[in-house]
Amino acid sequence: MIEFDPIKHLAISHAFGGGMYIKQCELPVGFTFAQHRHNFDHLSILASGKAIVEVDGVETEFVGPTMLTIKANKIHSITPITPVLWFCCHAVGEDGDIETDFVKDGVINSDNIDKTLIAQ
C-alpha cells in the first residue's frame, strides 16, 4: 500500500464566484478518489488525463477533455489511469451557502480532504 501524503500526492484548489463553487483536483495514479455522494446534481470536468469513473457500481472510462453530470444521490468515485486534472462544479444556493464534502459556509475542511483518497 502507498503511504498517503496529501502534500505530495494531492493538489486541490477551491474557487467561488458567479454563483458557483469549483474544486480543482490534480489526482495522481495509484489512488482512488473515494466513493461519496451529494444530495444534488453536479457537473464534473475531466480537463486532462484518463480515469475510470464509477457511479452506483458501474465503471466507465473517460478521456479528457470531457464533461459529465453526476446525478444527485449517486455514489461515485474516480480512479486515475493517468495523472488527471479534474474539476467538480457545484451551484451555490440563493443565500450564498454551499455544503459539500470539503466546504461548509465558505470554510475548507481539510480533515475531509485527507480521508477521500484510498491507496490502491
PyRosetta script that sets phi, psi and omega in degrees:
from pyrosetta import init, pose_from_sequence

init()
pose = pose_from_sequence("MIEFDPIKHLAISHAFGGGMYIKQCELPVGFTFAQHRHNFDHLSILASGKAIVEVDGVETEFVGPTMLTIKANKIHSITPITPVLWFCCHAVGEDGDIETDFVKDGVINSDNIDKTLIAQ")
pose.set_psi(1, 140.5)
pose.set_omega(1, 178.2)
pose.set_phi(2, -81.2)
pose.set_psi(2, 131.2)
pose.set_omega(2, 176.0)
pose.set_phi(3, -74.5)
pose.set_psi(3, 127.6)
pose.set_omega(3, -175.8)
pose.set_phi(4, -84.4)
pose.set_psi(4, 125.0)
pose.set_omega(4, 173.4)
pose.set_phi(5, -124.4)
pose.set_psi(5, 106.4)
pose.set_omega(5, -174.4)
pose.set_phi(6, -60.6)
pose.set_psi(6, -28.9)
pose.set_omega(6, 178.7)
pose.set_phi(7, -71.1)
pose.set_psi(7, -38.8)
pose.set_omega(7, -177.5)
pose.set_phi(8, -82.0)
pose.set_psi(8, -36.9)
pose.set_omega(8, -169.2)
pose.set_phi(9, -101.6)
pose.set_psi(9, -13.0)
pose.set_omega(9, -171.8)
pose.set_phi(10, -143.5)
pose.set_psi(10, 133.3)
pose.set_omega(10, 173.6)
pose.set_phi(11, -123.2)
pose.set_psi(11, 116.8)
pose.set_omega(11, 179.2)
pose.set_phi(12, -122.2)
pose.set_psi(12, 134.2)
pose.set_omega(12, 173.8)
pose.set_phi(13, -123.6)
pose.set_psi(13, 147.5)
pose.set_omega(13, -179.6)
pose.set_phi(14, -121.5)
pose.set_psi(14, 139.2)
pose.set_omega(14, 177.7)
pose.set_phi(15, -138.1)
pose.set_psi(15, 141.3)
pose.set_omega(15, 177.1)
pose.set_phi(16, -125.9)
pose.set_psi(16, 136.5)
pose.set_omega(16, 176.1)
pose.set_phi(17, 167.8)
pose.set_psi(17, 151.4)
pose.set_omega(17, 176.4)
pose.set_phi(18, 58.4)
pose.set_psi(18, 32.4)
pose.set_omega(18, -179.8)
pose.set_phi(19, 76.6)
pose.set_psi(19, 14.9)
pose.set_omega(19, -177.3)
pose.set_phi(20, -127.2)
pose.set_psi(20, 150.6)
pose.set_omega(20, 166.2)
pose.set_phi(21, -117.1)
pose.set_psi(21, 128.5)
pose.set_omega(21, 179.2)
pose.set_phi(22, -126.9)
pose.set_psi(22, 128.7)
pose.set_omega(22, 176.7)
pose.set_phi(23, -109.0)
pose.set_psi(23, 122.8)
pose.set_omega(23, 177.1)
pose.set_phi(24, -101.6)
pose.set_psi(24, 127.9)
pose.set_omega(24, -178.3)
pose.set_phi(25, -126.9)
pose.set_psi(25, 129.2)
pose.set_omega(25, 169.8)
pose.set_phi(26, -100.2)
pose.set_psi(26, 108.4)
pose.set_omega(26, -173.1)
pose.set_phi(27, -105.3)
pose.set_psi(27, 126.2)
pose.set_omega(27, -179.9)
pose.set_phi(28, -85.4)
pose.set_psi(28, 161.9)
pose.set_omega(28, 172.0)
pose.set_phi(29, -70.7)
pose.set_psi(29, 146.5)
pose.set_omega(29, 176.6)
pose.set_phi(30, 102.9)
pose.set_psi(30, 0.4)
pose.set_omega(30, 179.3)
pose.set_phi(31, -135.0)
pose.set_psi(31, 156.5)
pose.set_omega(31, 171.1)
pose.set_phi(32, -115.8)
pose.set_psi(32, 129.0)
pose.set_omega(32, 173.5)
pose.set_phi(33, -73.8)
pose.set_psi(33, 109.6)
pose.set_omega(33, -160.4)
pose.set_phi(34, -57.3)
pose.set_psi(34, 157.0)
pose.set_omega(34, 178.1)
pose.set_phi(35, -62.5)
pose.set_psi(35, 135.2)
pose.set_omega(35, 177.5)
pose.set_phi(36, -158.7)
pose.set_psi(36, 173.6)
pose.set_omega(36, 177.9)
pose.set_phi(37, -146.1)
pose.set_psi(37, 160.3)
pose.set_omega(37, 177.5)
pose.set_phi(38, -126.9)
pose.set_psi(38, 156.4)
pose.set_omega(38, 179.0)
pose.set_phi(39, -92.2)
pose.set_psi(39, 24.4)
pose.set_omega(39, 179.2)
pose.set_phi(40, -149.9)
pose.set_psi(40, 155.2)
pose.set_omega(40, 172.4)
pose.set_phi(41, -68.1)
pose.set_psi(41, 148.6)
pose.set_omega(41, 171.5)
pose.set_phi(42, -149.1)
pose.set_psi(42, 153.3)
pose.set_omega(42, 178.5)
pose.set_phi(43, -91.2)
pose.set_psi(43, 145.6)
pose.set_omega(43, 173.9)
pose.set_phi(44, -128.6)
pose.set_psi(44, 145.9)
pose.set_omega(44, 178.4)
pose.set_phi(45, -126.1)
pose.set_psi(45, 120.8)
pose.set_omega(45, 170.4)
pose.set_phi(46, -92.8)
pose.set_psi(46, 97.6)
pose.set_omega(46, -174.8)
pose.set_phi(47, -73.2)
pose.set_psi(47, -38.8)
pose.set_omega(47, 178.5)
pose.set_phi(48, -154.9)
pose.set_psi(48, 154.4)
pose.set_omega(48, 179.5)
pose.set_phi(49, 100.0)
pose.set_psi(49, -174.7)
pose.set_omega(49, -179.4)
pose.set_phi(50, -131.5)
pose.set_psi(50, 134.6)
pose.set_omega(50, -177.1)
pose.set_phi(51, -146.9)
pose.set_psi(51, 154.5)
pose.set_omega(51, 169.9)
pose.set_phi(52, -98.0)
pose.set_psi(52, 124.8)
pose.set_omega(52, 176.5)
pose.set_phi(53, -108.9)
pose.set_psi(53, 123.2)
pose.set_omega(53, 177.6)
pose.set_phi(54, -104.7)
pose.set_psi(54, 125.3)
pose.set_omega(54, 177.9)
pose.set_phi(55, -126.9)
pose.set_psi(55, 117.5)
pose.set_omega(55, -178.1)
pose.set_phi(56, 49.0)
pose.set_psi(56, 43.6)
pose.set_omega(56, 174.9)
pose.set_phi(57, 85.6)
pose.set_psi(57, -4.6)
pose.set_omega(57, 179.6)
pose.set_phi(58, -101.5)
pose.set_psi(58, 121.2)
pose.set_omega(58, -179.6)
pose.set_phi(59, -94.0)
pose.set_psi(59, 134.8)
pose.set_omega(59, 176.4)
pose.set_phi(60, -134.4)
pose.set_psi(60, 134.7)
pose.set_omega(60, 177.8)
pose.set_phi(61, -91.0)
pose.set_psi(61, 133.0)
pose.set_omega(61, 178.1)
pose.set_phi(62, -124.1)
pose.set_psi(62, 147.2)
pose.set_omega(62, 174.7)
pose.set_phi(63, -121.8)
pose.set_psi(63, 129.6)
pose.set_omega(63, -179.2)
pose.set_phi(64, -81.5)
pose.set_psi(64, 152.6)
pose.set_omega(64, 6.6)
pose.set_phi(65, -85.6)
pose.set_psi(65, 137.5)
pose.set_omega(65, 175.6)
pose.set_phi(66, -158.1)
pose.set_psi(66, 160.3)
pose.set_omega(66, 178.4)
pose.set_phi(67, -123.5)
pose.set_psi(67, 148.6)
pose.set_omega(67, 175.7)
pose.set_phi(68, -147.7)
pose.set_psi(68, 158.3)
pose.set_omega(68, 176.5)
pose.set_phi(69, -108.4)
pose.set_psi(69, 128.5)
pose.set_omega(69, 173.4)
pose.set_phi(70, -99.8)
pose.set_psi(70, 116.6)
pose.set_omega(70, -177.5)
pose.set_phi(71, -73.2)
pose.set_psi(71, 155.4)
pose.set_omega(71, -179.9)
pose.set_phi(72, -56.1)
pose.set_psi(72, 141.8)
pose.set_omega(72, 174.5)
pose.set_phi(73, 64.4)
pose.set_psi(73, 16.0)
pose.set_omega(73, 175.0)
pose.set_phi(74, -91.7)
pose.set_psi(74, 125.3)
pose.set_omega(74, 177.4)
pose.set_phi(75, -73.6)
pose.set_psi(75, 127.5)
pose.set_omega(75, -175.2)
pose.set_phi(76, -142.9)
pose.set_psi(76, 153.9)
pose.set_omega(76, 176.4)
pose.set_phi(77, -148.2)
pose.set_psi(77, 163.5)
pose.set_omega(77, -179.2)
pose.set_phi(78, -128.6)
pose.set_psi(78, 128.5)
pose.set_omega(78, 176.0)
pose.set_phi(79, -122.6)
pose.set_psi(79, 108.2)
pose.set_omega(79, 179.4)
pose.set_phi(80, -66.2)
pose.set_psi(80, 136.2)
pose.set_omega(80, 171.9)
pose.set_phi(81, -93.7)
pose.set_psi(81, -35.0)
pose.set_omega(81, 171.6)
pose.set_phi(82, -126.0)
pose.set_psi(82, 169.4)
pose.set_omega(82, 173.0)
pose.set_phi(83, -55.3)
pose.set_psi(83, 140.0)
pose.set_omega(83, -170.8)
pose.set_phi(84, -125.3)
pose.set_psi(84, 140.2)
pose.set_omega(84, 166.9)
pose.set_phi(85, -109.8)
pose.set_psi(85, 114.3)
pose.set_omega(85, -170.5)
pose.set_phi(86, -125.0)
pose.set_psi(86, 139.1)
pose.set_omega(86, 175.8)
pose.set_phi(87, -122.3)
pose.set_psi(87, 132.0)
pose.set_omega(87, 170.5)
pose.set_phi(88, -105.9)
pose.set_psi(88, 129.0)
pose.set_omega(88, -175.0)
pose.set_phi(89, -120.3)
pose.set_psi(89, 120.4)
pose.set_omega(89, -177.7)
pose.set_phi(90, -123.8)
pose.set_psi(90, 137.9)
pose.set_omega(90, 172.4)
pose.set_phi(91, -72.5)
pose.set_psi(91, 146.4)
pose.set_omega(91, 176.1)
pose.set_phi(92, -96.7)
pose.set_psi(92, 139.8)
pose.set_omega(92, -178.9)
pose.set_phi(93, -62.1)
pose.set_psi(93, 166.2)
pose.set_omega(93, -177.7)
pose.set_phi(94, -57.9)
pose.set_psi(94, -30.9)
pose.set_omega(94, -179.3)
pose.set_phi(95, -87.0)
pose.set_psi(95, 3.8)
pose.set_omega(95, 177.9)
pose.set_phi(96, 87.6)
pose.set_psi(96, -3.4)
pose.set_omega(96, -179.5)
pose.set_phi(97, -86.7)
pose.set_psi(97, 147.9)
pose.set_omega(97, 172.2)
pose.set_phi(98, -140.3)
pose.set_psi(98, 141.5)
pose.set_omega(98, 176.7)
pose.set_phi(99, -128.8)
pose.set_psi(99, 115.6)
pose.set_omega(99, 177.2)
pose.set_phi(100, -129.2)
pose.set_psi(100, -172.4)
pose.set_omega(100, 177.6)
pose.set_phi(101, -64.6)
pose.set_psi(101, -25.1)
pose.set_omega(101, -171.7)
pose.set_phi(102, -115.9)
pose.set_psi(102, -18.6)
pose.set_omega(102, -173.5)
pose.set_phi(103, -133.8)
pose.set_psi(103, 132.2)
pose.set_omega(103, 172.5)
pose.set_phi(104, -134.7)
pose.set_psi(104, 124.1)
pose.set_omega(104, -179.2)
pose.set_phi(105, 53.7)
pose.set_psi(105, 38.7)
pose.set_omega(105, 175.5)
pose.set_phi(106, 79.7)
pose.set_psi(106, 3.3)
pose.set_omega(106, -179.8)
pose.set_phi(107, -105.8)
pose.set_psi(107, 126.5)
pose.set_omega(107, -179.6)
pose.set_phi(108, -78.5)
pose.set_psi(108, 128.5)
pose.set_omega(108, 176.7)
pose.set_phi(109, -100.1)
pose.set_psi(109, 91.0)
pose.set_omega(109, -175.1)
pose.set_phi(110, -68.5)
pose.set_psi(110, -18.7)
pose.set_omega(110, 176.5)
pose.set_phi(111, -59.5)
pose.set_psi(111, -39.6)
pose.set_omega(111, -179.9)
pose.set_phi(112, -71.0)
pose.set_psi(112, -33.2)
pose.set_omega(112, -179.8)
pose.set_phi(113, -58.7)
pose.set_psi(113, -46.0)
pose.set_omega(113, -177.9)
pose.set_phi(114, -61.9)
pose.set_psi(114, -29.3)
pose.set_omega(114, -174.5)
pose.set_phi(115, -88.4)
pose.set_psi(115, -3.3)
pose.set_omega(115, -173.9)
pose.set_phi(116, -90.1)
pose.set_psi(116, -8.6)
pose.set_omega(116, 179.4)
pose.set_phi(117, -102.7)
pose.set_psi(117, 137.2)
pose.set_omega(117, 176.4)
pose.set_phi(118, -121.2)
pose.set_psi(118, 122.0)
pose.set_omega(118, 177.9)
pose.set_phi(119, -67.4)
pose.set_psi(119, 142.2)
pose.set_omega(119, 179.6)
pose.set_phi(120, -93.2)
pose.dump_pdb("model.pdb")
